[in-house]
Amino acid sequence: MKEQTCVIVGGGHAGINALKAVRDTCKGRPIRFILLDKEPHHLRKVLLFKPAVAKTDISIPLKSMFPEGVEFVQGTVTSITGKEKTLLFLNKNGQEQALPYDMLILAVGSVIRQPEPEQGGIALTGVDAAEAIRDKWLANMRQAVHEKQPSERERLLTIAVAGAGISGIETAAELAFAMREEAKNLGIHPDEVKVYLINAQNRLFAEGSAKMGRKLESALTDGGVTILHSQKALHERDGKLTLASGRTIAVGLCVWSLGLQPNPALRSMGVPLTTHGQVVVDESYRVAGTPGVYSIGDCARIVDPTSGQADTMTCKEASGQAIRLGKIVLADLDGTPAPAHKSYMDFYCVGLGPERGMVWTRKWGLDIILTGKLGWKLRQFTWNIASMIK
């Protein structure tokens, strides 16, 4: 049996799980696996708030995740030629190289939306930004110790998180906990610390039930977070955050958490995209008009053919897609019918600071909400399983 080459582009959550699933499902077949990513490590992007509050490493070397049977190529894809089954990429030295494939899996994920430069603040877009956030609030708190002017002291001890999706909620909760702990170390009363969560919607957790939204709000409030609903942050300038309502808040730092968008690198690759920039795939994750090419994760527009429901950009969905992709690839190799996509059940986990979490799911038309340490353990489990940590 002739050896085939399977190239996986992207070492994020979807990419590493796709590689594992295809390897496991097609075990025993002569397949050469190549994982291509611009970085030599897997970044646990869902934990970006961690280095914003404490020194911590949220990356895992890809070679340690797949110590055997996988080749690693560091580079950035520039284009894909479907007819020749070849992709072009720039290696880490900036040189263009060609890489032929028999099967290609695009899992380049998403990027975090950034505000315009004139909007000020710091967007939580990567590790460098997270560390800049940590350096800023720590410096502000140390300055506040010696500040005699009450209004300036209050400003230095105030942070606003603009964007109240799950990432914004988790960031605000972690910052509130870390800042209140640091306040104790510095001789500042913890109640002087103010963390605002700016929410453009009229409640939290628009993805699910209002009951879960209320419980999240109560837990955040207990942890020192003040939530401003139906408010949109416009810009932060000279220590003043301006909202669309005209209200202003004196802040030492504004952290933007604006959600995700499909990786813009897709636009140069030559694959069909939706108007929102996601790869067009069929119900079995095959990219339209490009034989042997599949796509899953945040970068793909994946729709349940039965319900018409589109998957959202979450790790749980990428992990489920990856498992199904392994079966699809095997079926395509065997020339048998491939399984079709099915939507993941409604299931969301939210971290609310150290050892605090909340889980929501809907079953039989009922809301099921888990809180406290059980909610925290489930949140940890979802973070770990997404990065294949046992």
C-alpha positions as CSV (number, residue, x, y, z in Angstrom):
1,M,0.0,0.0,0.0
2,K,1.4,3.4,-1.1
3,E,2.3,5.8,1.7
4,Q,0.2,8.9,1.8
5,T,1.1,12.3,3.2
6,C,-1.3,14.0,5.6
7,V,-0.5,17.7,6.4
8,I,-2.2,19.4,9.3
9,V,-2.0,23.2,9.2
10,G,-2.4,24.7,12.7
11,G,-1.2,23.6,16.1
12,G,-4.1,25.0,18.0
13,H,-6.9,23.1,19.7
14,A,-8.5,21.9,16.5
15,G,-5.3,21.0,14.8
16,I,-3.8,18.9,17.5
17,N,-7.0,17.0,18.1
18,A,-7.5,16.4,14.4
19,L,-4.0,15.0,14.1
20,K,-4.6,12.6,17.1
21,A,-8.0,11.5,15.8
22,V,-6.8,10.8,12.2
23,R,-3.7,8.9,13.5
24,D,-5.8,6.9,15.9
25,T,-8.5,6.1,13.4
26,C,-6.2,5.3,10.5
27,K,-3.7,3.3,12.7
28,G,-1.8,0.7,10.7
29,R,-2.1,2.6,7.4
30,P,1.1,4.0,5.8
31,I,0.5,7.7,6.4
32,R,3.2,10.3,6.8
33,F,1.9,13.0,9.2
34,I,3.2,16.5,9.0
35,L,2.1,19.3,11.4
36,L,2.8,22.8,10.2
37,D,2.5,25.9,12.4
38,K,4.2,29.2,12.6
39,E,5.1,28.5,16.2
40,P,6.9,25.5,17.7
41,H,4.4,25.2,20.5
42,H,0.7,24.8,21.2
43,L,-0.8,27.8,22.9
44,R,-3.6,27.2,25.3
45,K,-5.5,30.2,24.1
46,V,-8.5,29.7,26.4
47,L,-6.1,30.4,29.3
48,L,-4.8,33.8,28.1
49,F,-6.1,35.5,31.2
50,K,-3.7,33.4,33.3
51,P,-0.5,35.3,32.4
52,A,-2.5,38.6,32.8
53,V,-2.7,37.9,36.5
54,A,0.4,35.9,37.3
55,K,3.6,34.6,35.8
56,T,2.7,31.3,34.1
57,D,3.4,29.4,30.9
58,I,0.4,28.4,28.9
59,S,2.3,26.9,26.0
60,I,3.2,23.3,25.3
61,P,6.0,22.2,22.8
62,L,4.4,20.4,19.9
63,K,7.2,17.8,19.9
64,S,6.3,16.9,23.5
65,M,2.7,16.3,22.5
66,F,3.6,14.1,19.6
67,P,7.0,12.6,20.4
68,E,6.9,10.0,17.7
69,G,5.5,9.5,14.2
70,V,4.9,13.2,13.4
71,E,7.1,15.6,11.5
72,F,7.0,19.3,12.5
73,V,7.4,22.1,10.1
74,Q,7.6,25.7,11.3
75,G,6.1,28.1,8.8
76,T,3.2,30.1,7.5
77,V,1.0,28.9,4.6
78,T,0.8,31.4,1.8
79,S,-1.3,29.5,-0.8
80,I,-2.8,26.1,-1.7
81,T,-3.0,24.7,-5.2
82,G,-5.8,22.2,-5.2
83,K,-5.1,20.6,-8.6
84,E,-1.5,19.9,-7.8
85,K,-2.2,19.0,-4.2
86,T,0.6,21.3,-3.1
87,L,0.8,24.0,-0.5
88,L,3.3,26.9,-0.4
89,F,4.6,28.2,2.9
90,L,7.2,30.6,4.2
91,N,9.6,28.8,6.6
92,K,10.9,30.4,9.8
93,N,13.7,32.0,7.8
94,G,11.2,33.7,5.4
95,Q,12.0,31.4,2.5
96,E,9.2,30.0,0.4
97,Q,8.9,26.2,0.1
98,A,6.5,23.8,-1.5
99,L,5.0,20.9,0.4
100,P,3.0,18.2,-1.5
101,Y,0.1,16.4,0.2
102,D,-2.4,13.7,-0.4
103,M,-4.6,14.9,2.5
104,L,-4.7,18.4,3.9
105,I,-6.4,19.5,7.1
106,L,-6.9,23.2,7.6
107,A,-7.2,24.0,11.3
108,V,-5.7,27.5,11.5
109,G,-8.4,28.6,13.9
110,S,-9.3,32.2,14.8
111,V,-7.7,35.4,16.0
112,I,-8.9,37.7,18.8
113,R,-10.6,40.8,17.5
114,Q,-8.6,44.0,18.2
115,P,-9.9,47.5,18.8
116,E,-8.6,50.3,16.6
117,P,-5.3,51.8,17.8
118,E,-7.0,55.1,18.7
119,Q,-9.3,53.3,21.1
120,G,-6.5,52.8,23.6
121,G,-6.2,50.2,26.3
122,I,-4.8,46.7,25.8
123,A,-6.5,43.9,23.9
124,L,-6.0,40.4,25.4
125,T,-4.7,39.0,22.1
126,G,-1.7,36.9,23.1
127,V,0.9,36.2,25.8
128,D,2.8,39.5,25.3
129,A,-0.5,41.4,25.7
130,A,-1.4,39.4,28.8
131,E,2.0,40.1,30.3
132,A,1.6,43.8,29.5
133,I,-1.7,43.8,31.3
134,R,-0.2,42.2,34.4
135,D,2.7,44.7,34.4
136,K,0.3,47.6,34.1
137,W,-2.1,46.8,36.9
138,L,0.7,45.8,39.2
139,A,2.5,49.1,38.6
140,N,-0.7,51.0,39.1
141,M,-1.3,49.4,42.4
142,R,2.2,50.0,43.7
143,Q,1.8,53.7,42.6
144,A,-1.5,53.9,44.4
145,V,0.2,53.0,47.7
146,H,1.9,56.4,47.6
147,E,-0.8,58.4,45.9
148,K,-2.2,61.2,48.1
149,Q,-4.9,62.4,45.7
150,P,-8.0,60.3,46.4
151,S,-9.4,60.5,42.9
152,E,-6.1,59.5,41.3
153,R,-5.7,56.7,43.8
154,E,-9.2,55.4,42.9
155,R,-8.3,55.6,39.2
156,L,-5.1,53.6,39.6
157,L,-7.1,50.9,41.5
158,T,-9.7,50.6,38.7
159,I,-9.8,48.3,35.7
160,A,-12.5,48.0,33.0
161,V,-12.9,44.8,30.9
162,A,-14.7,45.7,27.7
163,G,-16.5,42.7,26.3
164,A,-18.6,40.3,28.4
165,G,-18.4,37.0,26.6
166,I,-17.0,34.0,28.4
167,S,-13.5,35.2,27.9
168,G,-14.3,38.7,29.3
169,I,-16.1,37.1,32.3
170,E,-13.2,34.9,33.1
171,T,-10.7,37.7,32.7
172,A,-12.7,40.1,34.9
173,A,-13.1,37.4,37.6
174,E,-9.4,36.5,37.6
175,L,-8.3,40.1,37.7
176,A,-10.6,41.0,40.5
177,F,-9.3,38.1,42.6
178,A,-5.6,38.8,41.8
179,M,-5.9,42.5,42.4
180,R,-7.7,42.1,45.7
181,E,-5.0,39.6,46.9
182,E,-2.3,42.1,45.9
183,A,-4.1,44.8,47.7
184,K,-3.8,42.9,50.9
185,N,0.0,42.5,50.3
186,L,0.3,46.2,49.7
187,G,-1.8,47.3,52.7
188,I,-4.7,48.5,50.6
189,H,-8.2,47.6,51.6
190,P,-9.5,45.1,48.9
191,D,-12.7,47.0,48.6
192,E,-10.8,49.9,47.1
193,V,-10.1,47.7,44.0
194,K,-12.7,48.2,41.3
195,V,-13.2,45.9,38.3
196,Y,-15.9,46.8,35.8
197,L,-17.2,44.4,33.2
198,I,-18.7,46.3,30.2
199,N,-21.5,44.3,28.6
200,A,-23.1,45.5,25.4
201,Q,-26.0,43.1,25.9
202,N,-28.8,43.5,28.5
203,R,-27.7,40.4,30.4
204,L,-24.8,38.0,30.7
205,F,-24.6,34.6,28.8
206,A,-26.8,35.4,25.8
207,E,-25.8,31.9,24.5
208,G,-28.0,30.2,27.1
209,S,-30.6,30.7,29.8
210,A,-31.3,33.9,31.7
211,K,-31.1,31.9,34.9
212,M,-27.5,31.1,34.2
213,G,-26.9,34.7,33.4
214,R,-28.2,35.8,36.8
215,K,-26.1,33.2,38.6
216,L,-23.0,34.4,36.8
217,E,-23.7,38.0,37.7
218,S,-24.2,37.1,41.3
219,A,-21.0,35.1,41.5
220,L,-19.0,37.9,39.7
221,T,-20.5,40.5,42.1
222,D,-19.5,38.5,45.1
223,G,-16.0,38.3,43.6
224,G,-15.7,42.1,43.3
225,V,-16.8,42.7,39.7
226,T,-19.3,45.4,38.8
227,I,-21.2,44.7,35.6
228,L,-22.5,47.5,33.4
229,H,-25.2,46.1,31.1
230,S,-26.4,47.6,27.8
231,Q,-23.2,49.7,27.6
232,K,-20.6,49.8,24.9
233,A,-17.0,51.0,25.4
234,L,-15.8,53.4,22.8
235,H,-12.3,54.4,23.8
236,E,-9.9,54.9,26.7
237,R,-7.8,58.0,26.6
238,D,-5.6,59.6,29.3
239,G,-7.1,57.3,32.0
240,K,-10.7,57.9,31.0
241,L,-13.0,55.3,29.5
242,T,-15.8,56.7,27.4
243,L,-19.0,54.6,26.9
244,A,-21.5,55.0,24.0
245,S,-24.0,56.3,26.5
246,G,-21.8,59.3,27.3
247,R,-20.8,58.0,30.7
248,T,-17.1,58.1,31.5
249,I,-15.1,56.0,34.0
250,A,-11.7,56.9,35.4
251,V,-9.6,53.8,34.9
252,G,-6.0,52.8,35.3
253,L,-6.4,50.2,32.5
254,C,-8.9,49.1,29.9
255,V,-8.7,45.5,28.8
256,W,-10.5,44.7,25.5
257,S,-12.0,41.2,25.2
258,L,-13.9,41.5,21.9
259,G,-14.4,37.9,20.8
260,L,-13.0,35.9,17.8
261,Q,-12.9,36.1,14.1
262,P,-11.7,33.5,11.5
263,N,-7.9,33.6,10.9
264,P,-7.4,36.3,8.2
265,A,-4.5,34.2,6.8
266,L,-7.2,32.1,5.1
267,R,-7.9,34.9,2.6
268,S,-4.6,34.3,0.8
269,M,-4.8,30.5,0.7
270,G,-7.0,30.1,-2.3
271,V,-9.8,28.2,-0.6
272,P,-13.5,29.1,-0.8
273,L,-14.6,31.4,2.1
274,T,-17.9,32.7,3.4
275,T,-18.5,36.4,3.6
276,H,-17.4,36.2,7.2
277,G,-14.1,34.6,6.2
278,Q,-14.7,30.9,7.2
279,V,-13.8,28.0,4.9
280,V,-16.8,26.6,3.0
281,V,-17.1,22.8,3.8
282,D,-19.7,20.1,3.2
283,E,-21.4,18.1,6.0
284,S,-18.2,15.9,6.1
285,Y,-15.8,18.8,6.5
286,R,-14.5,18.5,2.9
287,V,-13.5,21.9,1.4
288,A,-15.6,22.7,-1.7
289,G,-13.8,22.1,-5.0
290,T,-10.5,21.0,-3.5
291,P,-10.1,17.1,-3.3
292,G,-8.3,15.8,-0.3
293,V,-8.7,19.0,1.7
294,Y,-10.7,19.2,5.0
295,S,-11.2,22.0,7.5
296,I,-12.5,22.0,11.1
297,G,-12.5,24.4,14.1
298,D,-13.0,28.1,14.2
299,C,-11.8,28.7,10.7
300,A,-14.5,26.5,9.1
301,R,-18.2,27.2,8.6
302,I,-19.7,23.9,9.8
303,V,-23.5,23.3,9.7
304,D,-25.6,20.4,11.0
305,P,-27.4,19.2,7.8
306,T,-30.4,18.1,9.9
307,S,-31.0,21.1,12.1
308,G,-29.3,23.8,10.0
309,Q,-27.5,24.9,13.1
310,A,-23.9,26.3,12.7
311,D,-21.2,25.4,15.1
312,T,-19.7,28.3,17.1
313,M,-16.1,29.0,17.9
314,T,-15.5,26.9,21.0
315,C,-13.0,24.2,22.0
316,K,-15.7,21.6,22.8
317,E,-17.0,21.8,19.2
318,A,-13.5,21.6,17.7
319,S,-12.8,18.5,19.7
320,G,-16.0,16.8,18.6
321,Q,-15.3,17.7,15.0
322,A,-11.8,16.3,15.2
323,I,-13.1,12.9,16.4
324,R,-15.6,12.8,13.5
325,L,-13.0,13.9,11.1
326,G,-10.9,10.8,11.9
327,K,-13.8,8.6,10.8
328,I,-14.4,10.7,7.7
329,V,-10.8,10.4,6.5
330,L,-10.9,6.7,7.0
331,A,-14.2,6.4,5.1
332,D,-12.8,8.4,2.3
333,L,-9.7,6.3,2.1
334,D,-11.8,3.2,2.0
335,G,-14.3,4.6,-0.4
336,T,-17.2,4.1,2.0
337,P,-19.9,6.6,3.0
338,A,-18.5,9.2,5.5
339,P,-20.4,10.3,8.6
340,A,-22.1,13.7,8.5
341,H,-21.7,16.5,11.0
342,K,-23.9,16.6,14.1
343,S,-24.1,19.6,16.4
344,Y,-22.7,19.4,19.9
345,M,-25.1,19.5,22.8
346,D,-25.6,22.9,24.5
347,F,-22.9,22.8,27.2
348,Y,-20.9,25.8,28.5
349,C,-18.3,26.1,31.3
350,V,-17.2,29.4,32.8
351,G,-14.2,30.0,35.2
352,L,-14.9,32.5,37.9
353,G,-11.5,32.8,39.5
354,P,-9.3,30.2,41.3
355,E,-11.3,27.1,42.2
356,R,-14.6,28.7,41.2
357,G,-16.6,27.8,38.1
358,M,-20.1,27.3,36.7
359,V,-21.4,24.9,34.1
360,W,-24.7,25.1,32.1
361,T,-26.3,22.6,29.9
362,R,-29.9,22.0,28.7
363,K,-31.3,18.5,28.7
364,W,-34.9,17.4,28.1
365,G,-35.8,21.1,28.0
366,L,-34.5,21.7,31.5
367,D,-31.6,24.0,32.6
368,I,-29.0,22.2,34.5
369,I,-26.5,24.4,36.3
370,L,-23.5,23.2,38.3
371,T,-21.6,25.6,40.6
372,G,-18.8,25.6,43.2
373,K,-16.0,23.1,43.2
374,L,-17.8,20.7,40.8
375,G,-18.2,23.5,38.3
376,W,-14.6,24.4,38.7
377,K,-13.4,20.8,38.2
378,L,-15.5,20.5,35.0
379,R,-14.1,23.8,33.8
380,Q,-10.5,22.6,34.4
381,F,-11.4,19.3,32.6
382,T,-12.6,21.1,29.5
383,W,-9.5,23.3,29.5
384,N,-7.2,20.3,29.8
385,I,-9.0,18.0,27.3
386,A,-8.9,20.7,24.7
387,S,-5.1,20.6,24.9
388,M,-5.0,16.8,25.3
389,I,-3.8,17.0,28.9
390,K,-4.8,14.1,31.0
